[in-house]
Amino acid sequence: MPPARPLTLVTGASAGIGAAFARDLAARGHDLILTARRAERLESLADDLRTRHGSTVTVLPADLANPQAAQQLCDAITQRGLAVDWLINNAGYGVPGTFEANAWATHEAFIRVLMTAPTELAWRLLPGMRERGYGRIINVASLAGHVPGSAGHTLYAASKAYLIKFSQSLALENRHLGVHVSALCPGFTWSEFHDVTGTRELMNKLPAFMWQTAEAVVREGYDAVERGEIVHVTGGVNRFIKALTKLLPDRLTLWLSARESKRYRALEASY
């Protein structure tokens, strides 16, 4: 049985989908642990959630690119006597440019944030969920994990495909114990993601119907994990794109990916 007020850890909670998850879950009666690098943003969000919803909100700033960050975060949670019921693995970003154009340190940090950290957090928090017979893990993946990789942002689709497969296995291992695991796969979402990667001008060329709000993505993600849906692609347009790529020959989908990469991917690093 779920607790009266589930406790949710949200990574990447300072903006975008992470902040939207925090607001949505606080409105549903959750208490929260918020983590991201930007402490001031987290504190501002925490104050708002306490005022609006009466939530107990713990702020634990962390840089998940640090190899020790996940363990230190979980140690801090344990030291406060807290038990996490929901884990939202949302922290992420994009790295513009082709693979060889970026330093290895840049790729290593990216892999730690988007792959290693969510895996380790799940590994550290899952035993408590299993013991209590209740838990929810949402790994924020992407439509990019379902379609062919693109030129530029080389590791992004690969990392999201990993989260999808990881979520599937984890869900099958734990669903009989009251722990639901779901890979949430949004497409283009209104947030600061593309401002940070320097691709906002390119993204503005996309038609409006391709976009969803972070709030809409979160609502779909919440409903999906609650009903035990293991992989959920948000929005009708994105589900159509996923289905189409499964039907078309690989050579054609790779050709389309190459064409679209030239239009909407930053093939040169912007820093």
C-alpha positions, 0 to 999 in steps of 0.5 A, a space after each residue: 500500500 502507498 504511504 499517506 504522503 509518498 516521498 519522491 526524489 526528483 533529479 534535475 528538478 531545477 527546471 523543465 520536466 523535473 520542476 514540472 514533476 515536482 509541482 505535479 507531485 506536490 499537488 498530489 500530496 507528495 513530499 519531495 527531495 529535490 536535487 540539481 546543481 543550481 541550489 538557488 533555483 531548488 530553494 525557490 521551487 521548494 519555498 513555492 511548493 511548501 507555500 502552495 501545497 504544504 509539502 515537506 521539501 528537502 533540497 540536496 544540491 548535487 552534480 551527478 557528473 561527480 562519480 561519488 554524487 549518487 552515493 553521497 545523495 543517498 547517504 544524505 537521505 538516509 542520515 535524515 531518516 528518509 525513505 524514498 517511495 518514488 524516484 524520478 530520474 530526470 537529470 539530463 542535457 545535450 552535448 552539441 557537436 559530433 563525437 570527436 569534436 568534444 573532449 572525452 571529459 565532456 562525454 564522460 560527464 554526460 554518460 555519468 549524468 544520463 546513464 550511470 547516475 540513474 542506474 546507481 540511484 535505482 540500485 541504491 533505492 530499490 531495496 527499500 522499495 522492495 522491502 516496503 512492497 511499494 515503489 515507483 521509478 520513472 526514468 525520463 528517456 526520450 522518443 530519440 531512444 526509439 528512432 535512429 541515431 542522428 549526426 550530432 548530439 552523438 550520445 543522446 539517443 544512445 543514452 535514452 535507448 539504454 534507459 528504455 531497455 534498463 526500465 524494461 528489465 527492471 520493471 519485469 524484475 520488480 512488478 510482482 513486488 509492488 514496484 512499478 518502473 516506467 520509461 517516459 519518452 517525450 518528444 520535443 518539450 518546451 523547456 530551457 533544454 535547447 537554450 542550454 545546448 544552443 539549438 533554440 534557433 534551429 528548434 524554432 523552425 519546427 511546427 508547433 504541433 510537434 511540441 508538448 508542455 512539460 506539464 503535459 508530459 508529466 501528467 502522461 508519465 504519472 498515469 503511465 507508471 501508476 497503471 504499470 505501463 513500462 514504456 510510454 511515448 507521450 503525445 499522439 504525434 510522437 507515438 505516430 513517429 515511433 510506429 512509422 520508424 518501426 514500419 519503414 526499412 532501416 535504410 530509409 529511416 537512417 536516410 531521413 535521420 541524416 537529412 533531419 540532422 542537417 536541419 535540426 542538429 548542431 553539428 558543431 560544438 557551441 562552446 
